């Protein structure tokens, strides 16, 4: 396993128990979503994955070795495990975009020509090459998130952790960020771990889903498995994706023979609608055949 959390707990100085005996694991190359309402412990959990926080109890393992919290070990971990904060303003500080992206590799002692190459490549990858000379504070929120992502990618990490990557973005910007993340996973093999409460985004991104509530791990599984359990989703004060909820209503209120594995996306909904229409057509054909026989 790439990451393994063993009986992890974290209590803040004000007495808040943000994580309570959480155990879970992530494999290399996976796309993971940590889902829960505000205050469920999502961000606290992410902060343990690259040593921003240290457990009150329990252990965090990376590649089957317990994390060490000396400065040298943490520097190596944070090069391999990139972290992007929910608010990019917490991450961007340099006078220009290219200087911000260059900071990480320069800090690692990379030669200037290699740093320039990394900056050009990563800004091109996130679609921000034309803004290289711009001050970050002149950018939109979506553009700032892309620059923050470029700054982490310039460190050439193996794991990318993002806290609420689509929060406060308009639908188009959110979709663009999502497609960029999927591209990083499929083309470059980056392990992606993100925390979110955007249930409509999760089925488009995640292969595996962990649900937190009040600092505890409630359950884990595929999005299709978990979102098909409407009672579970309601119990943790979340909702199903809009499309899933529609089919849940059609099944319960209109008695349509909807599959127990409810659709999560437009593509899945289209397939299910076509299946239902084919069932209806088959029923009509049988009815017409019986009518002809009686005649």
HELIX and SHEET records of a PDB file:
HELIX    1   1 UNK A   42  UNK A   49  1                                   8    
HELIX    2   2 UNK A   71  UNK A   80  1                                  10    
HELIX    3   3 UNK A   88  UNK A   90  5                                   3    
HELIX    4   4 UNK A   97  UNK A  107  1                                  11    
HELIX    5   5 UNK A  112  UNK A  125  1                                  14    
HELIX    6   6 UNK A  129  UNK A  131  5                                   3    
HELIX    7   7 UNK A  136  UNK A  138  5                                   3    
HELIX    8   8 UNK A  141  UNK A  153  1                                  13    
HELIX    9   9 UNK A  171  UNK A  188  1                                  18    
HELIX   10  10 UNK A  199  UNK A  205  1                                   7    
HELIX   11  11 UNK A  223  UNK A  227  1                                   5    
HELIX   12  12 UNK A  230  UNK A  235  1                                   6    
HELIX   13  13 UNK A  242  UNK A  253  1                                  12    
HELIX   14  14 UNK A  266  UNK A  294  1                                  29    
SHEET    1   A 4 UNK A  17  UNK A  26  0                                        
SHEET    2   A 4 UNK A   3  UNK A  11 -1                                        
SHEET    3   A 4 UNK A  57  UNK A  62 -1                                        
SHEET    4   A 4 UNK A  65  UNK A  66 -1                                        
SHEET    1   B 6 UNK A  81  UNK A  84  0                                        
SHEET    2   B 6 UNK A 159  UNK A 163  1                                        
SHEET    3   B 6 UNK A 191  UNK A 196  1                                        
SHEET    4   B 6 UNK A  31  UNK A  35  1                                        
SHEET    5   B 6 UNK A 208  UNK A 213  1                                        
SHEET    6   B 6 UNK A 216  UNK A 221 -1                                        
END                                                                             
